[in-house]
């Protein structure tokens, strides 16, 4: 099961999502048709197999809409479920459940889709020692939940934001003049507490960043043969090697087989399909 996110982070995200859906007048359809005292029983059902993520956000949605809604989860974040599985039973005020329905399904479908795609990548490199990691290519405002979903799928954590670690990219190098000089400046700035990583796009830059004292090297769009050469040249230097760029489910096993340490994949968050989940009345 995932570690929980700070409660204030999730409550803020959920508050904005509900405000977006309810507007100024609330759920006028439910208000017009459902008696205030009506109670209901519903089931959250999987219409596709996958990995669950988003339980914390879903619980917060129900709590903000109506704290009298009771949820019994039959699966936890990170758990695999089959098509047709009942993920949770809901009982309580029918109006609250119906009002919360779409926001809950949006969170769960989006986050479970990310977790499921991540699991496929993780399974594809099983036994190689390579870790699958996320990037910062996330939906603005939803990064905390989306990266939590990557972890639910078995992925590894990368930097969360720009303040986590120094990662020198090609545009930094363009301004500074050389990647080696950029690393030396970063090393002087960072001291001993902040890690320094650099992105390179050719083997010619590898010795330069190694000699400058980098902690981690991102090998951008390297061929498989170039990745193997980089692994051999860096052996014994104490650096983490990360491959990135145009890695697919069809190619990720070959990337992992080069001996690379980490494979970062933006598609985990920017291209994961939403998982099909539904809320059905249970009689």
Residue, then its C-alpha position, 0 to 999 in steps of 0.5 A: x500500500x502507498x504511503x499517504x500524502x499529507x492530508x492538506x495536500x489531498x484536501x486542497x486538490x479535492x476542494x478545487x475539483x469539487x468546486x469545478x464540478x459543483x459551480x455556484x449552485x451545486x448538483x441541481x439534478x440531484x437536488x431536483x430529483x432525489x429526496x434529502x432523506x433517501x439512503x442508497x447502497x452502491x458498488x464501485x465496480x471495475x469494468x477493466x482489469x488494472x491496479x488501483x490508485x486514488x483511494x485517499x482522494x476518493x475518501x476525501x471527496x466523499x468526506x467533503x460532500x457528506x461525511x455520513x457516507x460509509x465506504x468499505x474498500x475491498x482493495x488497496x492502492x497498488x492492488x491488482x483487480x480483475x474485470x468485474x471486481x467490486x472495489x468498494x461498497x458505499x452506503x449512506x445519503x444517496x444525494x451525497x453519493x450521486x453528487x460525489x460520483x463523477x469526481x470520485x470516478x475521475x480521480x480513480x480512473x485517472x490514477x488507476x490508469x497511471x498505476x496500471x501502465x506503470x505496472x506494465x513497464x515494471x513487469x517488462x523489466x522484472x529481473x534486470x535490476x533497472x527501476x522504472x521512474x516518473x518524470x515531471x510531465x504531469x497534470x498541473x495541480x495533480x502531481x502529488x496524486x499522479x506520482x503517488x499512482x506511479x509508486x502504487x504501480x511499482x515505479x520509483x520516485x524521481x525528483x518531485x519538483x525543481x527544488x528536489x535536486x539539480x538536474x542540468x538539461x540541454x538548455x542550461x548547457x546552452x546558456x553556460x557553454x558546456x556541460x562540464x562547466x555547468x556541473x562544476x558550477x552546480x557542484x560548488x552551489x550544492x555542497x554535500x547535501x544536494x545531488x547533482x545530475x546532468x543530461x547528456x546526448x552523446x558519449x563525447x560528453x560522458x567523460x566530461x561530466x564524470x570528471x566534473x563530479x556528477x552524481x547521476x547522468x541522464x542519457x537522453x535518446x541514446x541507442x542501445x549500443x551507446x547505453x551499453x558503452x556508457x555503462x562500461x565507461x562509468x563502471x566503478x565511478x559511483x554514478x547512477x545512470x538513467x536512460x530516457x527518451x522514446x522508451x516504449x513497452x516494446x523497447x523497455x526490456x532492451x533498454x533495461x538489458x543494457x545494464x542501466x540503473x533507472x529508466x524514466x518515462x514521461x508516458x507514465x503520467x502524460x499518456x496513461x489511459x483512464x481506467x474504466x470504473x463505474x458506480x452501480x446501485x446495489x439492491 
